Amino acid sequence: MPAGSNKKRDRQYEHIKDSALDSGKSEKRAKEIAARTVNKERARHGESKTASRSSTHDISSSPRGGQRSHSGSWGATKEQLYNEAKQRNVHGRSTMTKKQLADALGH
């Protein structure tokens, strides 16, 4: 369970992890999915010290339900692509369109 959590987040983490395990995910992947989801919810509710803009301004992870996962039909959002480009130090990313970002990242 992520550091700094409370009982509600502990229950949420366990529920998400169990659900992922039931759907056939490995233990490691189930823990990762649960931790990411709980961390995003903590950020959205002001329960964490730091939060990315996509964590606080994106739609909640529960109703979104993986709509924009990298393997989904919609693909990543422009903001998600931009954040990945920033991490990879892609030059000129601030003026790129969503398609240009995806191409630069090899998506």
mmCIF file of the C-alpha atoms, coordinates in Angstrom:
data_MODEL
# 
_entry.id   MODEL 
# 
loop_
_atom_site.group_PDB 
_atom_site.id 
_atom_site.type_symbol 
_atom_site.label_atom_id 
_atom_site.label_alt_id 
_atom_site.label_comp_id 
_atom_site.label_asym_id 
_atom_site.label_entity_id 
_atom_site.label_seq_id 
_atom_site.pdbx_PDB_ins_code 
_atom_site.Cartn_x 
_atom_site.Cartn_y 
_atom_site.Cartn_z 
_atom_site.occupancy 
_atom_site.B_iso_or_equiv 
_atom_site.pdbx_formal_charge 
_atom_site.auth_seq_id 
_atom_site.auth_comp_id 
_atom_site.auth_asym_id 
_atom_site.auth_atom_id 
_atom_site.pdbx_PDB_model_num 
ATOM 1   C CA . MET A 1 1   ? 0.000   0.000   0.000   1.00 0.00 ? 1   MET A CA 1 
ATOM 2   C CA . PRO A 1 2   ? 1.311   3.485   -0.842  1.00 0.00 ? 2   PRO A CA 1 
ATOM 3   C CA . ALA A 1 3   ? 2.819   5.481   2.011   1.00 0.00 ? 3   ALA A CA 1 
ATOM 4   C CA . GLY A 1 4   ? 0.639   8.043   3.766   1.00 0.00 ? 4   GLY A CA 1 
ATOM 5   C CA . SER A 1 5   ? -2.637  6.237   3.210   1.00 0.00 ? 5   SER A CA 1 
ATOM 6   C CA . ASN A 1 6   ? -5.630  5.873   5.493   1.00 0.00 ? 6   ASN A CA 1 
ATOM 7   C CA . LYS A 1 7   ? -8.089  3.037   6.147   1.00 0.00 ? 7   LYS A CA 1 
ATOM 8   C CA . LYS A 1 8   ? -10.339 4.062   3.260   1.00 0.00 ? 8   LYS A CA 1 
ATOM 9   C CA . ARG A 1 9   ? -7.411  4.034   0.814   1.00 0.00 ? 9   ARG A CA 1 
ATOM 10  C CA . ASP A 1 10  ? -6.194  0.709   2.253   1.00 0.00 ? 10  ASP A CA 1 
ATOM 11  C CA . ARG A 1 11  ? -9.612  -0.847  1.533   1.00 0.00 ? 11  ARG A CA 1 
ATOM 12  C CA . GLN A 1 12  ? -9.677  0.752   -1.922  1.00 0.00 ? 12  GLN A CA 1 
ATOM 13  C CA . TYR A 1 13  ? -6.193  -0.614  -2.694  1.00 0.00 ? 13  TYR A CA 1 
ATOM 14  C CA . GLU A 1 14  ? -7.128  -4.147  -1.611  1.00 0.00 ? 14  GLU A CA 1 
ATOM 15  C CA . HIS A 1 15  ? -10.386 -4.067  -3.580  1.00 0.00 ? 15  HIS A CA 1 
ATOM 16  C CA . ILE A 1 16  ? -8.659  -2.903  -6.790  1.00 0.00 ? 16  ILE A CA 1 
ATOM 17  C CA . LYS A 1 17  ? -5.819  -5.413  -6.334  1.00 0.00 ? 17  LYS A CA 1 
ATOM 18  C CA . ASP A 1 18  ? -8.265  -8.298  -5.765  1.00 0.00 ? 18  ASP A CA 1 
ATOM 19  C CA . SER A 1 19  ? -10.305 -7.242  -8.786  1.00 0.00 ? 19  SER A CA 1 
ATOM 20  C CA . ALA A 1 20  ? -7.192  -7.169  -10.976 1.00 0.00 ? 20  ALA A CA 1 
ATOM 21  C CA . LEU A 1 21  ? -6.136  -10.603 -9.709  1.00 0.00 ? 21  LEU A CA 1 
ATOM 22  C CA . ASP A 1 22  ? -9.631  -11.954 -10.450 1.00 0.00 ? 22  ASP A CA 1 
ATOM 23  C CA . SER A 1 23  ? -9.342  -10.684 -14.017 1.00 0.00 ? 23  SER A CA 1 
ATOM 24  C CA . GLY A 1 24  ? -6.133  -12.671 -14.523 1.00 0.00 ? 24  GLY A CA 1 
ATOM 25  C CA . LYS A 1 25  ? -3.441  -10.051 -13.854 1.00 0.00 ? 25  LYS A CA 1 
ATOM 26  C CA . SER A 1 26  ? -0.217  -11.137 -12.143 1.00 0.00 ? 26  SER A CA 1 
ATOM 27  C CA . GLU A 1 27  ? 0.346   -10.234 -8.497  1.00 0.00 ? 27  GLU A CA 1 
ATOM 28  C CA . LYS A 1 28  ? 2.962   -7.636  -9.463  1.00 0.00 ? 28  LYS A CA 1 
ATOM 29  C CA . ARG A 1 29  ? 0.717   -6.020  -12.108 1.00 0.00 ? 29  ARG A CA 1 
ATOM 30  C CA . ALA A 1 30  ? -2.314  -6.062  -9.771  1.00 0.00 ? 30  ALA A CA 1 
ATOM 31  C CA . LYS A 1 31  ? -0.318  -4.240  -7.088  1.00 0.00 ? 31  LYS A CA 1 
ATOM 32  C CA . GLU A 1 32  ? 0.896   -1.682  -9.626  1.00 0.00 ? 32  GLU A CA 1 
ATOM 33  C CA . ILE A 1 33  ? -2.619  -0.989  -10.922 1.00 0.00 ? 33  ILE A CA 1 
ATOM 34  C CA . ALA A 1 34  ? -3.977  -0.640  -7.387  1.00 0.00 ? 34  ALA A CA 1 
ATOM 35  C CA . ALA A 1 35  ? -1.169  1.643   -6.233  1.00 0.00 ? 35  ALA A CA 1 
ATOM 36  C CA . ARG A 1 36  ? -1.435  3.916   -9.267  1.00 0.00 ? 36  ARG A CA 1 
ATOM 37  C CA . THR A 1 37  ? -5.203  4.188   -8.929  1.00 0.00 ? 37  THR A CA 1 
ATOM 38  C CA . VAL A 1 38  ? -5.096  4.918   -5.199  1.00 0.00 ? 38  VAL A CA 1 
ATOM 39  C CA . ASN A 1 39  ? -2.266  7.437   -5.617  1.00 0.00 ? 39  ASN A CA 1 
ATOM 40  C CA . LYS A 1 40  ? -4.242  9.272   -8.296  1.00 0.00 ? 40  LYS A CA 1 
ATOM 41  C CA . GLU A 1 41  ? -7.341  9.379   -6.094  1.00 0.00 ? 41  GLU A CA 1 
ATOM 42  C CA . ARG A 1 42  ? -5.237  10.667  -3.179  1.00 0.00 ? 42  ARG A CA 1 
ATOM 43  C CA . ALA A 1 43  ? -3.849  13.415  -5.434  1.00 0.00 ? 43  ALA A CA 1 
ATOM 44  C CA . ARG A 1 44  ? -7.326  14.340  -6.700  1.00 0.00 ? 44  ARG A CA 1 
ATOM 45  C CA . HIS A 1 45  ? -8.570  14.715  -3.123  1.00 0.00 ? 45  HIS A CA 1 
ATOM 46  C CA . GLY A 1 46  ? -5.574  16.695  -1.852  1.00 0.00 ? 46  GLY A CA 1 
ATOM 47  C CA . GLU A 1 47  ? -4.233  13.857  0.287   1.00 0.00 ? 47  GLU A CA 1 
ATOM 48  C CA . SER A 1 48  ? -0.717  13.857  -1.196  1.00 0.00 ? 48  SER A CA 1 
ATOM 49  C CA . LYS A 1 49  ? 2.107   16.386  -1.018  1.00 0.00 ? 49  LYS A CA 1 
ATOM 50  C CA . THR A 1 50  ? 2.647   16.495  -4.788  1.00 0.00 ? 50  THR A CA 1 
ATOM 51  C CA . ALA A 1 51  ? 0.383   15.807  -7.742  1.00 0.00 ? 51  ALA A CA 1 
ATOM 52  C CA . SER A 1 52  ? 0.734   15.988  -11.509 1.00 0.00 ? 52  SER A CA 1 
ATOM 53  C CA . ARG A 1 53  ? -1.648  18.170  -13.481 1.00 0.00 ? 53  ARG A CA 1 
ATOM 54  C CA . SER A 1 54  ? -3.122  15.102  -15.190 1.00 0.00 ? 54  SER A CA 1 
ATOM 55  C CA . SER A 1 55  ? -3.889  13.595  -11.775 1.00 0.00 ? 55  SER A CA 1 
ATOM 56  C CA . THR A 1 56  ? -5.851  16.612  -10.613 1.00 0.00 ? 56  THR A CA 1 
ATOM 57  C CA . HIS A 1 57  ? -7.490  17.822  -13.847 1.00 0.00 ? 57  HIS A CA 1 
ATOM 58  C CA . ASP A 1 58  ? -8.278  14.535  -15.627 1.00 0.00 ? 58  ASP A CA 1 
ATOM 59  C CA . ILE A 1 59  ? -11.562 12.671  -15.146 1.00 0.00 ? 59  ILE A CA 1 
ATOM 60  C CA . SER A 1 60  ? -11.588 10.340  -12.174 1.00 0.00 ? 60  SER A CA 1 
ATOM 61  C CA . SER A 1 61  ? -9.979  6.943   -12.707 1.00 0.00 ? 61  SER A CA 1 
ATOM 62  C CA . SER A 1 62  ? -13.089 5.039   -11.656 1.00 0.00 ? 62  SER A CA 1 
ATOM 63  C CA . PRO A 1 63  ? -15.534 6.249   -14.360 1.00 0.00 ? 63  PRO A CA 1 
ATOM 64  C CA . ARG A 1 64  ? -12.738 6.461   -16.929 1.00 0.00 ? 64  ARG A CA 1 
ATOM 65  C CA . GLY A 1 65  ? -12.089 2.738   -16.557 1.00 0.00 ? 65  GLY A CA 1 
ATOM 66  C CA . GLY A 1 66  ? -9.075  2.578   -18.856 1.00 0.00 ? 66  GLY A CA 1 
ATOM 67  C CA . GLN A 1 67  ? -10.639 4.522   -21.738 1.00 0.00 ? 67  GLN A CA 1 
ATOM 68  C CA . ARG A 1 68  ? -7.322  6.144   -22.510 1.00 0.00 ? 68  ARG A CA 1 
ATOM 69  C CA . SER A 1 69  ? -4.940  3.349   -21.694 1.00 0.00 ? 69  SER A CA 1 
ATOM 70  C CA . HIS A 1 70  ? -2.097  3.056   -24.160 1.00 0.00 ? 70  HIS A CA 1 
ATOM 71  C CA . SER A 1 71  ? -3.637  -0.060  -25.668 1.00 0.00 ? 71  SER A CA 1 
ATOM 72  C CA . GLY A 1 72  ? -7.170  1.367   -25.761 1.00 0.00 ? 72  GLY A CA 1 
ATOM 73  C CA . SER A 1 73  ? -8.884  2.579   -28.906 1.00 0.00 ? 73  SER A CA 1 
ATOM 74  C CA . TRP A 1 74  ? -8.468  6.250   -28.009 1.00 0.00 ? 74  TRP A CA 1 
ATOM 75  C CA . GLY A 1 75  ? -4.824  5.987   -27.027 1.00 0.00 ? 75  GLY A CA 1 
ATOM 76  C CA . ALA A 1 76  ? -3.056  8.376   -24.686 1.00 0.00 ? 76  ALA A CA 1 
ATOM 77  C CA . THR A 1 77  ? -4.179  11.984  -24.249 1.00 0.00 ? 77  THR A CA 1 
ATOM 78  C CA . LYS A 1 78  ? -2.040  14.818  -25.554 1.00 0.00 ? 78  LYS A CA 1 
ATOM 79  C CA . GLU A 1 79  ? -1.166  15.690  -21.970 1.00 0.00 ? 79  GLU A CA 1 
ATOM 80  C CA . GLN A 1 80  ? -0.050  12.127  -21.257 1.00 0.00 ? 80  GLN A CA 1 
ATOM 81  C CA . LEU A 1 81  ? 2.076   12.138  -24.417 1.00 0.00 ? 81  LEU A CA 1 
ATOM 82  C CA . TYR A 1 82  ? 3.528   15.529  -23.463 1.00 0.00 ? 82  TYR A CA 1 
ATOM 83  C CA . ASN A 1 83  ? 4.443   14.276  -19.981 1.00 0.00 ? 83  ASN A CA 1 
ATOM 84  C CA . GLU A 1 84  ? 6.150   11.240  -21.472 1.00 0.00 ? 84  GLU A CA 1 
ATOM 85  C CA . ALA A 1 85  ? 8.007   13.463  -23.964 1.00 0.00 ? 85  ALA A CA 1 
ATOM 86  C CA . LYS A 1 86  ? 9.086   15.674  -21.070 1.00 0.00 ? 86  LYS A CA 1 
ATOM 87  C CA . GLN A 1 87  ? 10.440  12.643  -19.192 1.00 0.00 ? 87  GLN A CA 1 
ATOM 88  C CA . ARG A 1 88  ? 12.303  11.515  -22.307 1.00 0.00 ? 88  ARG A CA 1 
ATOM 89  C CA . ASN A 1 89  ? 13.600  15.056  -22.928 1.00 0.00 ? 89  ASN A CA 1 
ATOM 90  C CA . VAL A 1 90  ? 12.099  15.373  -26.433 1.00 0.00 ? 90  VAL A CA 1 
ATOM 91  C CA . HIS A 1 91  ? 13.198  18.697  -27.923 1.00 0.00 ? 91  HIS A CA 1 
ATOM 92  C CA . GLY A 1 92  ? 10.428  20.982  -29.237 1.00 0.00 ? 92  GLY A CA 1 
ATOM 93  C CA . ARG A 1 93  ? 7.636   19.143  -27.422 1.00 0.00 ? 93  ARG A CA 1 
ATOM 94  C CA . SER A 1 94  ? 5.847   22.321  -26.310 1.00 0.00 ? 94  SER A CA 1 
ATOM 95  C CA . THR A 1 95  ? 4.863   23.234  -29.878 1.00 0.00 ? 95  THR A CA 1 
ATOM 96  C CA . MET A 1 96  ? 4.004   19.703  -31.049 1.00 0.00 ? 96  MET A CA 1 
ATOM 97  C CA . THR A 1 97  ? 0.516   18.449  -31.827 1.00 0.00 ? 97  THR A CA 1 
ATOM 98  C CA . LYS A 1 98  ? -0.791  15.215  -30.331 1.00 0.00 ? 98  LYS A CA 1 
ATOM 99  C CA . LYS A 1 99  ? 0.127   13.318  -33.517 1.00 0.00 ? 99  LYS A CA 1 
ATOM 100 C CA . GLN A 1 100 ? 3.624   14.824  -33.589 1.00 0.00 ? 100 GLN A CA 1 
ATOM 101 C CA . LEU A 1 101 ? 4.156   13.859  -29.942 1.00 0.00 ? 101 LEU A CA 1 
ATOM 102 C CA . ALA A 1 102 ? 2.965   10.306  -30.621 1.00 0.00 ? 102 ALA A CA 1 
ATOM 103 C CA . ASP A 1 103 ? 5.275   10.051  -33.650 1.00 0.00 ? 103 ASP A CA 1 
ATOM 104 C CA . ALA A 1 104 ? 8.252   11.448  -31.702 1.00 0.00 ? 104 ALA A CA 1 
ATOM 105 C CA . LEU A 1 105 ? 7.652   8.887   -28.946 1.00 0.00 ? 105 LEU A CA 1 
ATOM 106 C CA . GLY A 1 106 ? 7.140   6.014   -31.374 1.00 0.00 ? 106 GLY A CA 1 
ATOM 107 C CA . HIS A 1 107 ? 3.480   5.374   -30.479 1.00 0.00 ? 107 HIS A CA 1 
# 
